[in-house]
Amino acid sequence: MSDARISELEHSAWSMFSFMGRGPGASMLDTPTRLVIETPVARPPYNGVWRFYDEGDRPLREQAASLLAPMNERGVTPIWTVHPTTHPGIRDELTALGLVCAEELYGMAADLADIPPPDEVPDGVRVVELTADDSHFWLELVSWRYGLGEESSEYLLEAYRSSIGERTRGWVALVDG
């Protein structure tokens, strides 16, 4: 994959997940070398480092520890996304700080104009583009996916509503309603 495609995938991921830093009670550090999001939701992936580039001002471990410290002090479970252009030494430093690789995310890239629409969908299936009014579909999905309870719902709904349509598009497939 070309460097340009990798850059597009990274920027897309950062843009997609940055909505979390816009919800009530959330904060976001967004600089050319950092995208760090903290939210009131204690479970992953709602607090973490999404973009990290070595600023070269101190060892990698110190840079990582300083970004994780506020989350550790709050007692939330942080995530750290290691992307293709991240300094390769950061994995060892994160391991030394107690983080483990929990999941690998894969990206796909295609020109949307080259993707034909599906000819048909099975009976009883309807694909719907989400709007702010469809927040209940999204909330149900992410609450199930990340094991979140109702205490997270208000934050999640506000974050969703602040981003859907503006920066983010989403679809759900409904089966028999």
Backbone as JSON Lines, residues from 0, in Angstrom:
{"i":0,"aa":"M","n":[0.85,-1.17,0.0],"ca":[0.0,0.0,0.0],"c":[0.89,1.23,0.0]}
{"i":1,"aa":"S","n":[0.48,2.23,-0.72],"ca":[1.3,3.44,-0.85],"c":[1.29,4.26,0.44]}
{"i":2,"aa":"D","n":[2.32,5.09,0.58],"ca":[2.39,5.98,1.74],"c":[1.18,6.92,1.78]}
{"i":3,"aa":"A","n":[0.72,7.35,0.61],"ca":[-0.44,8.25,0.57],"c":[-1.69,7.54,1.1]}
{"i":4,"aa":"R","n":[-1.89,6.28,0.73],"ca":[-3.06,5.53,1.21],"c":[-2.97,5.3,2.72]}
{"i":5,"aa":"I","n":[-1.77,5.0,3.2],"ca":[-1.6,4.81,4.65],"c":[-1.93,6.1,5.38]}
{"i":6,"aa":"S","n":[-1.46,7.22,4.86],"ca":[-1.76,8.51,5.46],"c":[-3.27,8.77,5.46]}
{"i":7,"aa":"E","n":[-3.94,8.46,4.35],"ca":[-5.4,8.64,4.28],"c":[-6.12,7.79,5.32]}
{"i":8,"aa":"L","n":[-5.7,6.54,5.47],"ca":[-6.32,5.66,6.45],"c":[-6.12,6.17,7.87]}
{"i":9,"aa":"E","n":[-4.9,6.6,8.18],"ca":[-4.64,7.13,9.52],"c":[-5.49,8.35,9.79]}
{"i":10,"aa":"H","n":[-5.51,9.29,8.86],"ca":[-6.29,10.51,9.07],"c":[-7.79,10.21,9.18]}
{"i":11,"aa":"S","n":[-8.25,9.25,8.42],"ca":[-9.66,8.86,8.51],"c":[-9.98,8.3,9.9]}
{"i":12,"aa":"A","n":[-9.12,7.44,10.41],"ca":[-9.34,6.87,11.75],"c":[-9.33,7.96,12.8]}
{"i":13,"aa":"W","n":[-8.38,8.88,12.73],"ca":[-8.31,9.95,13.72],"c":[-9.57,10.81,13.65]}
{"i":14,"aa":"S","n":[-10.0,11.12,12.45],"ca":[-11.2,11.94,12.29],"c":[-12.42,11.2,12.82]}
{"i":15,"aa":"M","n":[-12.52,9.92,12.51],"ca":[-13.68,9.14,12.92],"c":[-13.8,9.06,14.43]}
{"i":16,"aa":"F","n":[-12.7,8.85,15.13],"ca":[-12.77,8.67,16.58],"c":[-12.67,9.98,17.36]}
{"i":17,"aa":"S","n":[-12.31,11.08,16.7],"ca":[-12.17,12.33,17.43],"c":[-13.5,12.86,17.95]}
{"i":18,"aa":"F","n":[-14.63,12.36,17.43],"ca":[-15.92,12.82,17.93],"c":[-16.03,12.57,19.43]}
{"i":19,"aa":"M","n":[-15.33,11.56,19.94],"ca":[-15.44,11.24,21.36],"c":[-14.94,12.39,22.24]}
{"i":20,"aa":"G","n":[-14.01,13.17,21.73],"ca":[-13.47,14.29,22.49],"c":[-14.35,15.52,22.48]}
{"i":21,"aa":"R","n":[-15.5,15.43,21.79],"ca":[-16.41,16.58,21.71],"c":[-17.66,16.41,22.57]}
{"i":22,"aa":"G","n":[-17.78,15.28,23.25],"ca":[-18.96,15.05,24.09],"c":[-18.88,15.81,25.4]}
{"i":23,"aa":"P","n":[-19.97,15.83,26.15],"ca":[-19.99,16.56,27.42],"c":[-19.01,15.96,28.43]}
{"i":24,"aa":"G","n":[-18.19,16.81,29.02],"ca":[-17.23,16.36,30.01],"c":[-15.98,15.73,29.43]}
{"i":25,"aa":"A","n":[-15.84,15.78,28.11],"ca":[-14.67,15.19,27.46],"c":[-13.63,16.28,27.17]}
{"i":26,"aa":"S","n":[-12.4,15.83,26.93],"ca":[-11.34,16.75,26.52],"c":[-10.55,16.1,25.41]}
{"i":27,"aa":"M","n":[-9.95,16.96,24.59],"ca":[-9.18,16.45,23.46],"c":[-7.95,17.32,23.25]}
{"i":28,"aa":"L","n":[-6.8,16.68,23.15],"ca":[-5.57,17.33,22.75],"c":[-5.35,16.92,21.3]}
{"i":29,"aa":"D","n":[-5.38,17.88,20.39],"ca":[-5.26,17.59,18.97],"c":[-4.18,18.5,18.38]}
{"i":30,"aa":"T","n":[-2.99,17.93,18.23],"ca":[-1.85,18.65,17.66],"c":[-1.3,17.79,16.52]}
{"i":31,"aa":"P","n":[-0.35,18.29,15.76],"ca":[0.23,17.46,14.7],"c":[0.88,16.17,15.23]}
{"i":32,"aa":"T","n":[1.3,16.15,16.49],"ca":[1.96,14.95,17.02],"c":[1.11,14.15,17.99]}
{"i":33,"aa":"R","n":[-0.05,14.66,18.37],"ca":[-0.87,13.99,19.4],"c":[-2.36,14.12,19.08]}
{"i":34,"aa":"L","n":[-3.08,13.04,19.34],"ca":[-4.53,13.08,19.46],"c":[-4.83,12.25,20.69]}
{"i":35,"aa":"V","n":[-5.15,12.95,21.77],"ca":[-5.41,12.3,23.06],"c":[-6.81,12.7,23.49]}
{"i":36,"aa":"I","n":[-7.63,11.7,23.8],"ca":[-9.02,11.94,24.15],"c":[-9.3,11.34,25.52]}
{"i":37,"aa":"E","n":[-9.94,12.15,26.36],"ca":[-10.4,11.67,27.67],"c":[-11.89,11.97,27.77]}
{"i":38,"aa":"T","n":[-12.64,10.98,28.25],"ca":[-14.09,11.12,28.37],"c":[-14.54,10.63,29.74]}
{"i":39,"aa":"P","n":[-15.81,10.85,30.07],"ca":[-16.33,10.34,31.34],"c":[-16.55,8.81,31.33]}
{"i":40,"aa":"V","n":[-16.47,8.17,30.18],"ca":[-16.68,6.73,30.08],"c":[-15.37,6.03,30.44]}
{"i":41,"aa":"A","n":[-15.39,5.18,31.44],"ca":[-14.16,4.58,31.97],"c":[-13.64,3.41,31.13]}
{"i":42,"aa":"R","n":[-14.46,2.83,30.29],"ca":[-14.06,1.65,29.53],"c":[-13.45,2.02,28.18]}
{"i":43,"aa":"P","n":[-12.6,1.13,27.65],"ca":[-12.07,1.36,26.31],"c":[-13.21,1.32,25.29]}
{"i":44,"aa":"P","n":[-13.09,2.05,24.23],"ca":[-11.96,2.84,23.74],"c":[-12.12,4.33,23.98]}
{"i":45,"aa":"Y","n":[-12.75,4.74,25.04],"ca":[-13.16,6.13,25.21],"c":[-12.14,7.04,25.88]}
{"i":46,"aa":"N","n":[-10.99,6.51,26.24],"ca":[-9.9,7.31,26.78],"c":[-8.61,6.76,26.18]}
{"i":47,"aa":"G","n":[-7.87,7.6,25.54],"ca":[-6.64,7.07,24.99],"c":[-5.91,7.99,24.04]}
{"i":48,"aa":"V","n":[-4.84,7.41,23.52],"ca":[-3.96,8.1,22.58],"c":[-4.23,7.5,21.2]}
{"i":49,"aa":"W","n":[-4.74,8.33,20.32],"ca":[-5.08,7.88,18.98],"c":[-3.99,8.21,17.98]}
{"i":50,"aa":"R","n":[-3.26,9.3,18.21],"ca":[-2.15,9.66,17.32],"c":[-0.96,9.99,18.21]}
{"i":51,"aa":"F","n":[0.18,9.43,17.86],"ca":[1.4,9.71,18.62],"c":[2.58,9.71,17.66]}
{"i":52,"aa":"Y","n":[3.3,10.81,17.66],"ca":[4.58,10.91,16.97],"c":[5.62,11.36,17.99]}
{"i":53,"aa":"D","n":[6.8,10.8,17.87],"ca":[7.9,11.14,18.76],"c":[8.25,12.62,18.58]}
{"i":54,"aa":"E","n":[8.14,13.38,19.67],"ca":[8.51,14.79,19.61],"c":[10.01,14.99,19.79]}
{"i":55,"aa":"G","n":[10.72,13.94,20.16],"ca":[12.17,13.98,20.24],"c":[12.73,14.79,21.4]}
{"i":56,"aa":"D","n":[11.88,15.27,22.3],"ca":[12.36,16.1,23.39],"c":[12.76,15.3,24.63]}
{"i":57,"aa":"R","n":[12.37,14.04,24.68],"ca":[12.7,13.15,25.8],"c":[12.45,11.71,25.36]}
{"i":58,"aa":"P","n":[12.88,10.75,26.13],"ca":[12.69,9.35,25.72],"c":[11.22,9.0,25.48]}
{"i":59,"aa":"L","n":[11.0,8.05,24.59],"ca":[9.64,7.62,24.25],"c":[8.83,7.23,25.48]}
{"i":60,"aa":"R","n":[9.44,6.49,26.4],"ca":[8.71,6.03,27.58],"c":[8.21,7.21,28.4]}
{"i":61,"aa":"E","n":[9.02,8.24,28.54],"ca":[8.59,9.42,29.3],"c":[7.43,10.13,28.6]}
{"i":62,"aa":"Q","n":[7.52,10.25,27.27],"ca":[6.43,10.88,26.53],"c":[5.14,10.08,26.72]}
{"i":63,"aa":"A","n":[5.23,8.76,26.59],"ca":[4.05,7.9,26.74],"c":[3.49,7.98,28.16]}
{"i":64,"aa":"A","n":[4.36,7.9,29.14],"ca":[3.91,7.92,30.54],"c":[3.19,9.23,30.86]}
{"i":65,"aa":"S","n":[3.67,10.34,30.32],"ca":[3.03,11.62,30.61],"c":[1.64,11.71,29.97]}
{"i":66,"aa":"L","n":[1.45,11.07,28.83],"ca":[0.13,11.08,28.2],"c":[-0.85,10.15,28.91]}
{"i":67,"aa":"L","n":[-0.34,9.05,29.45],"ca":[-1.19,8.07,30.14],"c":[-1.49,8.46,31.58]}
{"i":68,"aa":"A","n":[-0.64,9.28,32.19],"ca":[-0.77,9.61,33.62],"c":[-2.15,10.13,34.01]}
{"i":69,"aa":"P","n":[-2.72,11.1,33.29],"ca":[-4.04,11.58,33.71],"c":[-5.12,10.49,33.69]}
{"i":70,"aa":"M","n":[-5.03,9.6,32.72],"ca":[-6.02,8.51,32.64],"c":[-5.81,7.51,33.77]}
{"i":71,"aa":"N","n":[-4.54,7.21,34.04],"ca":[-4.24,6.3,35.15],"c":[-4.7,6.89,36.48]}
{"i":72,"aa":"E","n":[-4.5,8.19,36.66],"ca":[-4.92,8.85,37.9],"c":[-6.44,8.82,38.06]}
{"i":73,"aa":"R","n":[-7.16,8.88,36.97],"ca":[-8.63,8.83,37.02],"c":[-9.15,7.39,37.17]}
{"i":74,"aa":"G","n":[-8.29,6.42,36.98],"ca":[-8.69,5.02,37.11],"c":[-9.47,4.49,35.93]}
{"i":75,"aa":"V","n":[-9.28,5.09,34.75],"ca":[-9.93,4.59,33.55],"c":[-8.97,3.69,32.78]}
{"i":76,"aa":"T","n":[-9.51,2.85,31.94],"ca":[-8.68,1.96,31.14],"c":[-8.34,2.65,29.82]}
{"i":77,"aa":"P","n":[-7.07,3.03,29.63],"ca":[-6.7,3.74,28.4],"c":[-6.42,2.78,27.25]}
{"i":78,"aa":"I","n":[-6.53,3.31,26.05],"ca":[-6.09,2.6,24.86],"c":[-4.97,3.42,24.23]}
{"i":79,"aa":"W","n":[-4.19,2.77,23.41],"ca":[-3.14,3.46,22.66],"c":[-3.13,2.84,21.27]}
{"i":80,"aa":"T","n":[-3.43,3.63,20.27],"ca":[-3.45,3.14,18.9],"c":[-2.06,3.3,18.3]}
{"i":81,"aa":"V","n":[-1.48,2.18,17.92],"ca":[-0.18,2.19,17.23],"c":[-0.5,2.06,15.75]}
{"i":82,"aa":"H","n":[-0.22,3.11,15.02],"ca":[-0.53,3.12,13.59],"c":[0.74,2.93,12.78]}
{"i":83,"aa":"P","n":[0.62,2.7,11.48],"ca":[1.8,2.37,10.67],"c":[2.94,3.37,10.73]}
{"i":84,"aa":"T","n":[2.64,4.65,10.93],"ca":[3.73,5.64,10.94],"c":[4.18,6.01,12.35]}
{"i":85,"aa":"T","n":[3.69,5.3,13.36],"ca":[4.15,5.51,14.73],"c":[5.59,5.02,14.85]}
{"i":86,"aa":"H","n":[6.35,5.68,15.69],"ca":[7.74,5.24,15.95],"c":[7.71,3.76,16.35]}
{"i":87,"aa":"P","n":[8.51,2.92,15.69],"ca":[8.45,1.48,15.99],"c":[8.83,1.12,17.42]}
{"i":88,"aa":"G","n":[9.59,1.95,18.12],"ca":[9.99,1.65,19.48],"c":[8.9,1.82,20.52]}
{"i":89,"aa":"I","n":[7.77,2.42,20.12],"ca":[6.73,2.71,21.11],"c":[6.09,1.43,21.65]}
{"i":90,"aa":"R","n":[6.01,0.38,20.86],"ca":[5.39,-0.86,21.33],"c":[6.11,-1.39,22.57]}
{"i":91,"aa":"D","n":[7.43,-1.43,22.52],"ca":[8.19,-1.92,23.68],"c":[8.0,-1.01,24.89]}
{"i":92,"aa":"E","n":[7.95,0.29,24.67],"ca":[7.78,1.22,25.78],"c":[6.39,1.08,26.41]}
{"i":93,"aa":"L","n":[5.36,0.87,25.58],"ca":[4.01,0.69,26.1],"c":[3.91,-0.61,26.91]}
{"i":94,"aa":"T","n":[4.58,-1.66,26.42],"ca":[4.61,-2.92,27.16],"c":[5.27,-2.71,28.52]}
{"i":95,"aa":"A","n":[6.37,-1.96,28.54],"ca":[7.07,-1.69,29.8],"c":[6.19,-0.88,30.76]}
{"i":96,"aa":"L","n":[5.27,-0.1,30.21],"ca":[4.35,0.69,31.03],"c":[3.1,-0.09,31.43]}
{"i":97,"aa":"G","n":[3.03,-1.35,31.02],"ca":[1.93,-2.21,31.45],"c":[0.79,-2.37,30.47]}
{"i":98,"aa":"L","n":[0.88,-1.79,29.3],"ca":[-0.18,-1.96,28.31],"c":[0.04,-3.25,27.53]}
{"i":99,"aa":"V","n":[-1.05,-3.84,27.07],"ca":[-0.98,-5.06,26.27],"c":[-1.72,-4.83,24.96]}
{"i":100,"aa":"C","n":[-1.32,-5.54,23.93],"ca":[-2.01,-5.45,22.65],"c":[-3.33,-6.2,22.8]}
{"i":101,"aa":"A","n":[-4.42,-5.47,22.76],"ca":[-5.73,-6.07,22.97],"c":[-6.43,-6.38,21.65]}
{"i":102,"aa":"E","n":[-6.12,-5.64,20.62],"ca":[-6.84,-5.81,19.37],"c":[-6.05,-5.15,18.25]}
{"i":103,"aa":"E","n":[-6.1,-5.75,17.09],"ca":[-5.5,-5.14,15.91],"c":[-6.61,-4.64,15.02]}
{"i":104,"aa":"L","n":[-6.5,-3.41,14.57],"ca":[-7.47,-2.81,13.66],"c":[-6.88,-2.82,12.27]}
{"i":105,"aa":"Y","n":[-7.69,-3.16,11.32],"ca":[-7.24,-3.17,9.94],"c":[-8.02,-2.13,9.17]}
{"i":106,"aa":"G","n":[-7.37,-1.53,8.21],"ca":[-8.02,-0.52,7.4],"c":[-8.18,-0.99,5.97]}
{"i":107,"aa":"M","n":[-9.15,-0.43,5.32],"ca":[-9.37,-0.69,3.91],"c":[-9.51,0.65,3.22]}
{"i":108,"aa":"A","n":[-9.06,0.72,1.99],"ca":[-9.17,1.96,1.25],"c":[-9.68,1.64,-0.16]}
{"i":109,"aa":"A","n":[-10.61,2.45,-0.61],"ca":[-11.14,2.33,-1.96],"c":[-11.76,3.65,-2.35]}
{"i":110,"aa":"D","n":[-11.76,3.93,-3.62],"ca":[-12.48,5.09,-4.13],"c":[-13.94,4.7,-4.16]}
{"i":111,"aa":"L","n":[-14.77,5.45,-3.44],"ca":[-16.18,5.1,-3.34],"c":[-16.87,5.05,-4.7]}
{"i":112,"aa":"A","n":[-16.37,5.82,-5.66],"ca":[-16.96,5.79,-7.0],"c":[-16.75,4.44,-7.68]}
{"i":113,"aa":"D","n":[-15.75,3.7,-7.23],"ca":[-15.45,2.4,-7.84],"c":[-16.21,1.24,-7.2]}
{"i":114,"aa":"I","n":[-16.96,1.51,-6.15],"ca":[-17.67,0.45,-5.45],"c":[-19.13,0.46,-5.9]}
{"i":115,"aa":"P","n":[-19.54,-0.61,-6.57],"ca":[-20.93,-0.62,-7.03],"c":[-21.89,-0.84,-5.86]}
{"i":116,"aa":"P","n":[-23.09,-0.28,-5.95],"ca":[-24.07,-0.54,-4.89],"c":[-24.48,-2.0,-4.93]}
{"i":117,"aa":"P","n":[-24.91,-2.53,-3.81],"ca":[-25.34,-3.93,-3.83],"c":[-26.56,-4.09,-4.73]}
{"i":118,"aa":"D","n":[-26.59,-5.2,-5.46],"ca":[-27.72,-5.45,-6.36],"c":[-29.01,-5.6,-5.58]}
{"i":119,"aa":"E","n":[-28.93,-6.34,-4.5],"ca":[-30.11,-6.55,-3.68],"c":[-29.68,-7.01,-2.31]}
{"i":120,"aa":"V","n":[-30.56,-6.87,-1.37],"ca":[-30.31,-7.36,-0.03],"c":[-31.35,-8.44,0.26]}
{"i":121,"aa":"P","n":[-31.05,-9.33,1.17],"ca":[-32.02,-10.4,1.48],"c":[-33.35,-9.84,1.98]}
{"i":122,"aa":"D","n":[-34.39,-10.62,1.8],"ca":[-35.71,-10.23,2.31],"c":[-35.61,-9.94,3.81]}
{"i":123,"aa":"G","n":[-36.28,-8.89,4.23],"ca":[-36.31,-8.54,5.64],"c":[-35.14,-7.67,6.08]}
{"i":124,"aa":"V","n":[-34.2,-7.38,5.17],"ca":[-33.04,-6.56,5.5],"c":[-33.2,-5.19,4.86]}
{"i":125,"aa":"R","n":[-32.94,-4.16,5.66],"ca":[-33.01,-2.79,5.16],"c":[-31.76,-2.07,5.66]}
{"i":126,"aa":"V","n":[-31.05,-1.42,4.75],"ca":[-29.85,-0.66,5.1],"c":[-30.26,0.81,5.21]}
{"i":127,"aa":"V","n":[-29.91,1.41,6.35],"ca":[-30.34,2.77,6.66],"c":[-29.12,3.62,6.98]}
{"i":128,"aa":"E","n":[-29.02,4.8,6.32],"ca":[-27.98,5.75,6.72],"c":[-28.46,6.46,7.98]}
{"i":129,"aa":"L","n":[-27.59,6.53,8.97],"ca":[-27.95,7.1,10.26],"c":[-28.03,8.62,10.22]}
{"i":130,"aa":"T","n":[-28.95,9.15,11.0],"ca":[-29.08,10.58,11.22],"c":[-29.05,10.81,12.74]}
{"i":131,"aa":"A","n":[-29.12,12.05,13.14],"ca":[-29.15,12.35,14.57],"c":[-30.37,11.71,15.23]}
{"i":132,"aa":"D","n":[-31.45,11.56,14.49],"ca":[-32.66,10.94,15.04],"c":[-32.52,9.44,15.25]}
{"i":133,"aa":"D","n":[-31.49,8.84,14.66],"ca":[-31.29,7.39,14.78],"c":[-30.29,7.03,15.87]}
{"i":134,"aa":"S","n":[-30.05,7.92,16.8],"ca":[-29.02,7.7,17.8],"c":[-29.24,6.42,18.6]}
{"i":135,"aa":"H","n":[-30.48,5.99,18.75],"ca":[-30.76,4.78,19.52],"c":[-30.13,3.54,18.88]}
{"i":136,"aa":"F","n":[-30.08,3.49,17.53],"ca":[-29.43,2.36,16.86],"c":[-27.94,2.32,17.23]}
{"i":137,"aa":"W","n":[-27.31,3.48,17.11],"ca":[-25.88,3.57,17.38],"c":[-25.59,3.28,18.85]}
{"i":138,"aa":"L","n":[-26.38,3.86,19.74],"ca":[-26.17,3.65,21.17],"c":[-26.28,2.17,21.53]}
{"i":139,"aa":"E","n":[-27.27,1.5,20.99],"ca":[-27.44,0.09,21.27],"c":[-26.23,-0.72,20.79]}
{"i":140,"aa":"L","n":[-25.74,-0.4,19.6],"ca":[-24.6,-1.13,19.05],"c":[-23.33,-0.92,19.87]}
{"i":141,"aa":"V","n":[-22.96,0.33,20.16],"ca":[-21.72,0.57,20.89],"c":[-21.82,0.13,22.34]}
{"i":142,"aa":"S","n":[-23.0,0.25,22.93],"ca":[-23.16,-0.22,24.31],"c":[-22.96,-1.73,24.38]}
{"i":143,"aa":"W","n":[-23.5,-2.45,23.41],"ca":[-23.3,-3.9,23.34],"c":[-21.84,-4.21,23.06]}
{"i":144,"aa":"R","n":[-21.24,-3.56,22.06],"ca":[-19.86,-3.86,21.63],"c":[-18.85,-3.65,22.76]}
{"i":145,"aa":"Y","n":[-19.03,-2.59,23.54],"ca":[-18.04,-2.26,24.56],"c":[-18.51,-2.54,25.98]}
{"i":146,"aa":"G","n":[-19.64,-3.2,26.14],"ca":[-20.12,-3.58,27.46],"c":[-20.45,-2.38,28.34]}
{"i":147,"aa":"L","n":[-21.08,-1.37,27.76],"ca":[-21.37,-0.14,28.49],"c":[-22.78,-0.17,29.06]}
{"i":148,"aa":"G","n":[-22.93,0.4,30.23],"ca":[-24.23,0.5,30.88],"c":[-24.87,1.85,30.63]}
{"i":149,"aa":"E","n":[-26.02,2.03,31.22],"ca":[-26.79,3.26,31.03],"c":[-26.07,4.5,31.55]}
{"i":150,"aa":"E","n":[-25.13,4.31,32.48],"ca":[-24.41,5.48,33.01],"c":[-23.6,6.19,31.93]}
{"i":151,"aa":"S","n":[-23.33,5.52,30.83],"ca":[-22.57,6.12,29.73],"c":[-23.46,6.7,28.64]}
{"i":152,"aa":"S","n":[-24.75,6.42,28.69],"ca":[-25.64,6.76,27.58],"c":[-25.71,8.24,27.27]}
{"i":153,"aa":"E","n":[-25.82,9.1,28.27],"ca":[-25.95,10.53,28.01],"c":[-24.73,11.06,27.26]}
{"i":154,"aa":"Y","n":[-23.54,10.71,27.75],"ca":[-22.32,11.15,27.07],"c":[-22.29,10.64,25.63]}
{"i":155,"aa":"L","n":[-22.54,9.33,25.45],"ca":[-22.48,8.73,24.12],"c":[-23.46,9.38,23.16]}
{"i":156,"aa":"L","n":[-24.68,9.62,23.61],"ca":[-25.67,10.24,22.73],"c":[-25.27,11.65,22.33]}
{"i":157,"aa":"E","n":[-24.76,12.43,23.26],"ca":[-24.34,13.79,22.93],"c":[-23.15,13.79,21.98]}
{"i":158,"aa":"A","n":[-22.19,12.91,22.22],"ca":[-21.03,12.83,21.33],"c":[-21.47,12.4,19.93]}
{"i":159,"aa":"Y","n":[-22.34,11.43,19.85],"ca":[-22.85,10.95,18.56],"c":[-23.57,12.08,17.82]}
{"i":160,"aa":"R","n":[-24.48,12.73,18.51],"ca":[-25.28,13.78,17.86],"c":[-24.42,14.96,17.4]}
{"i":161,"aa":"S","n":[-23.31,15.18,18.1],"ca":[-22.45,16.3,17.71],"c":[-21.62,15.98,16.47]}
{"i":162,"aa":"S","n":[-21.55,14.71,16.08],"ca":[-20.68,14.39,14.96],"c":[-21.4,13.8,13.75]}
{"i":163,"aa":"I","n":[-22.51,13.13,13.93],"ca":[-23.14,12.45,12.8],"c":[-23.6,13.48,11.77]}
{"i":164,"aa":"G","n":[-23.25,13.23,10.55],"ca":[-23.6,14.14,9.47],"c":[-22.58,15.22,9.24]}
{"i":165,"aa":"E","n":[-21.96,15.72,10.33],"ca":[-20.95,16.78,10.2],"c":[-19.64,16.19,9.7]}
{"i":166,"aa":"R","n":[-19.13,15.2,10.4],"ca":[-17.85,14.6,10.08],"c":[-17.96,13.1,9.84]}
{"i":167,"aa":"T","n":[-19.05,12.55,10.28],"ca":[-19.18,11.1,10.29],"c":[-20.46,10.68,9.6]}
{"i":168,"aa":"R","n":[-20.36,9.61,8.82],"ca":[-21.53,8.98,8.25],"c":[-21.53,7.54,8.71]}
{"i":169,"aa":"G","n":[-22.71,7.01,8.95],"ca":[-22.8,5.63,9.4],"c":[-24.06,4.98,8.86]}
{"i":170,"aa":"W","n":[-24.01,3.68,8.76],"ca":[-25.15,2.91,8.29],"c":[-25.37,1.74,9.21]}
{"i":171,"aa":"V","n":[-26.61,1.29,9.29],"ca":[-26.93,0.06,9.99],"c":[-27.77,-0.8,9.06]}
{"i":172,"aa":"A","n":[-27.66,-2.09,9.24],"ca":[-28.52,-3.01,8.52],"c":[-29.55,-3.51,9.52]}
{"i":173,"aa":"L","n":[-30.79,-3.29,9.22],"ca":[-31.89,-3.74,10.07],"c":[-32.44,-5.04,9.51]}
{"i":174,"aa":"V","n":[-32.59,-6.02,10.38],"ca":[-33.15,-7.31,9.98],"c":[-34.52,-7.44,10.61]}
{"i":175,"aa":"D","n":[-35.53,-7.54,9.78],"ca":[-36.91,-7.64,10.25],"c":[-37.24,-6.53,11.25]}
{"i":176,"aa":"G","n":[-36.84,-5.33,10.9],"ca":[-37.14,-4.18,11.75],"c":[-36.1,-3.92,12.79]}
